[in-house]
Amino acid sequence: MSKIDAQPLAIVTGVGPGTGSAIVRRFAAGGYRVAMLARDKARLDALSAEIPSSIPMACDVSDSAALARVLDEIDRRSGPPKVVVHNAVGGAFGKFQEVGPEVLRANFETNVMALLHLARHVAPPMIAAGGGALLVTGNTSALRGKANFAGFAPTKAAQRILAESIARDLGPQGIHVAYLVIDAVIDVPWQRERMKDAPDDFFIKPPAIAEEIYHIAHQDRSAWSFLSEVRPYREPW
């Protein structure tokens, strides 16, 4: 068995330039091979060049057939994962009379159905292998429905509840399922451009989010958390 083959596998969806890439880097630094899922193949290839043990897999997770094909390919190449992080997100701003039903439906496919498909695929081999972790990144829309989040918040709330149902089922079988609420504006270029006057400590740093995800994935079994929240120290809540 090669050194790479002996490394545990992490699967991360939604590998964008912010949180997703930071999660990949953190798990790679922790000794994992990381299968990276995102729609942008060029971004994945660039990140894979930086992290030789990573596995770039271009995929739209809202397409259940495409997701199944990619997960089957990961199984064939790398075996069962030790950690799965569902970070892909579908979002939209607008009040309920402004957001088309098709937008809400599309966001539901990414945020909820993709989580269901992931969990159904990875749970049996993870259980057979003796355990693992399935983690989901969320935000405060999972806890409250503001007027301008009508096309988004319902899907994140459903995602949180689905994750809780999965956690109650899989926890006794050795799979740690957890939901991380990110109550903050993530420090990515487009948010910086949008909020030019915001101070540095207004934003949450992607590597800090990744560090918390890594920590949750490695909690002792006697102290597993399900719902965790992170926010900048200056965030009013």
C-alpha positions in Angstrom: 0.0 0.0 0.0 1.4 3.4 -1.0 1.7 6.3 1.5 -1.1 8.1 -0.3 -3.4 5.1 -0.3 -2.9 4.8 3.5 -4.1 8.3 4.1 -7.8 8.7 5.3 -10.1 10.2 2.8 -12.2 13.4 3.1 -14.9 14.4 0.6 -15.7 18.2 0.5 -18.5 19.6 -1.7 -18.7 23.2 -2.7 -15.0 23.9 -3.0 -15.1 27.6 -3.9 -12.4 30.2 -3.3 -13.4 30.8 0.3 -14.6 28.2 2.9 -14.4 25.2 0.6 -10.8 25.7 -0.4 -9.9 26.4 3.2 -11.5 23.2 4.4 -9.5 21.3 1.7 -6.3 22.8 2.8 -6.9 22.1 6.5 -7.7 18.4 5.9 -4.8 18.0 3.6 -2.5 19.5 6.2 -4.0 17.0 8.7 -2.9 14.1 6.5 -6.0 13.5 4.5 -6.5 12.8 0.8 -9.3 15.2 -0.2 -11.8 14.6 -2.9 -13.0 18.0 -4.0 -16.4 18.6 -5.6 -17.4 21.8 -7.3 -18.7 23.0 -10.7 -15.6 25.0 -11.6 -13.1 22.5 -13.0 -10.4 25.1 -13.6 -10.5 26.1 -9.9 -10.3 22.5 -8.8 -7.4 21.8 -11.1 -5.5 24.8 -9.8 -6.1 23.7 -6.2 -5.1 20.1 -7.0 -1.8 21.4 -8.4 -1.2 23.0 -5.0 -2.2 19.9 -3.1 -0.9 16.8 -4.9 -2.9 14.2 -2.8 -6.2 15.9 -3.6 -8.7 14.5 -6.1 -10.5 17.1 -8.3 -14.0 16.0 -9.3 -16.1 18.6 -11.3 -19.7 18.1 -10.4 -23.0 20.0 -9.8 -24.3 18.4 -6.6 -27.8 19.4 -7.5 -27.7 16.9 -10.3 -28.3 13.6 -8.4 -27.2 11.4 -11.3 -24.0 13.4 -11.7 -23.4 13.3 -8.0 -23.9 9.5 -7.9 -21.4 9.0 -10.8 -18.8 11.1 -9.0 -19.2 9.3 -5.7 -19.0 5.9 -7.4 -15.8 7.1 -9.1 -14.4 8.2 -5.7 -15.3 4.8 -4.2 -13.5 3.0 -7.1 -10.3 5.2 -6.8 -10.1 5.8 -3.1 -12.5 3.6 -1.0 -14.8 4.9 1.7 -14.3 8.3 3.2 -13.5 9.0 6.9 -15.0 12.5 6.7 -17.6 14.1 4.5 -18.2 17.9 4.5 -21.3 19.2 2.6 -20.3 22.8 2.0 -22.1 23.3 -1.3 -24.8 26.0 -1.1 -27.6 27.3 -3.2 -28.7 30.8 -2.2 -31.0 33.6 -3.3 -32.1 36.9 -2.0 -35.6 38.2 -2.2 -39.0 38.3 -0.6 -41.5 35.5 -1.2 -43.3 37.4 -3.9 -40.0 38.2 -5.7 -38.3 34.8 -5.7 -39.6 32.4 -8.3 -40.6 28.9 -7.1 -38.0 27.4 -9.4 -35.3 29.2 -7.5 -36.4 27.8 -4.2 -36.7 24.4 -5.7 -33.1 24.6 -7.2 -31.7 25.7 -3.8 -33.5 22.8 -2.1 -31.8 20.4 -4.5 -28.3 21.7 -3.6 -28.9 22.2 0.2 -31.2 19.4 1.1 -31.4 16.7 -1.6 -27.6 16.6 -2.2 -27.1 16.1 1.6 -29.6 13.2 1.5 -27.9 11.6 -1.5 -24.5 12.0 0.1 -25.5 10.5 3.4 -27.3 7.6 1.8 -24.2 6.8 -0.3 -21.4 7.2 2.3 -23.1 6.0 5.5 -23.1 2.2 4.8 -19.3 2.0 4.0 -18.4 4.4 6.8 -20.4 2.2 9.3 -18.7 -0.9 7.9 -15.3 0.8 8.3 -15.9 1.5 11.9 -17.0 5.2 12.0 -16.5 8.6 10.5 -18.0 12.1 10.4 -20.6 13.8 8.2 -20.5 17.6 8.6 -22.7 20.3 7.1 -21.9 24.0 6.9 -24.9 26.3 7.5 -25.8 29.8 8.5 -28.3 31.7 10.6 -30.9 31.2 7.8 -31.1 27.7 9.2 -32.5 29.1 12.4 -34.7 32.1 11.3 -36.5 33.3 8.2 -35.9 36.9 7.4 -38.1 38.6 4.8 -35.4 38.8 2.1 -34.3 35.2 2.5 -37.5 33.5 1.4 -35.7 31.7 -1.5 -33.0 30.4 0.8 -33.8 30.1 4.5 -36.5 27.4 4.1 -33.9 25.2 2.4 -31.3 25.8 5.1 -33.8 25.1 7.9 -34.8 21.9 6.1 -31.1 21.0 5.8 -30.5 21.5 9.5 -33.5 19.3 10.4 -32.4 16.6 7.9 -28.9 16.6 9.4 -30.4 16.2 12.9 -32.5 13.3 11.7 -29.4 11.7 10.2 -27.4 12.4 13.3 -29.9 10.7 15.6 -29.9 7.6 13.3 -26.1 7.4 12.6 -24.7 8.5 15.9 -25.3 5.2 17.7 -23.7 3.5 14.7 -20.5 5.4 15.1 -21.0 8.2 12.6 -20.7 11.7 14.0 -23.1 14.1 12.2 -22.8 17.8 13.0 -24.1 21.1 11.7 -22.0 24.3 11.9 -23.9 27.6 11.8 -21.7 30.3 10.4 -23.2 33.6 11.8 -21.1 36.0 9.9 -20.1 37.5 6.5 -17.3 35.3 5.1 -14.1 37.1 4.1 -14.1 36.5 0.3 -13.2 39.1 -2.4 -16.8 39.7 -3.6 -18.0 40.4 0.0 -15.1 42.8 0.6 -16.1 44.6 -2.6 -19.7 44.7 -1.5 -18.8 46.0 2.0 -15.9 48.2 1.4 -16.2 50.2 4.7 -16.4 47.2 6.9 -13.4 46.7 9.3 -11.3 43.5 9.1 -12.8 42.1 12.3 -16.3 42.3 10.9 -15.6 39.3 8.6 -15.1 35.6 9.5 -11.9 34.1 8.0 -12.3 30.9 5.9 -9.3 29.2 7.6 -10.9 29.8 11.0 -14.1 28.1 9.8 -12.0 25.3 8.4 -10.2 24.9 11.7 -13.5 24.5 13.5 -14.8 22.0 11.0 -11.6 20.0 11.5 -12.0 20.2 15.2 -15.6 18.9 15.1 -14.6 16.1 12.8 -12.1 14.9 15.5 -14.1 15.3 18.7 -13.9 12.5 21.2 -16.9 10.2 21.0 -17.8 11.0 24.6 -18.4 14.6 23.7 -19.8 14.9 20.2 -21.6 18.1 19.3 -24.4 18.4 16.8 -25.2 22.1 16.5 -22.3 24.5 16.7 -22.1 28.2 16.0 -19.2 30.5 15.0 -19.2 34.3 14.7 -16.7 37.1 14.9 -16.2 38.5 18.4 -17.8 41.8 17.3 -20.9 40.2 15.7 -24.2 41.3 17.4 -26.4 38.4 18.1 
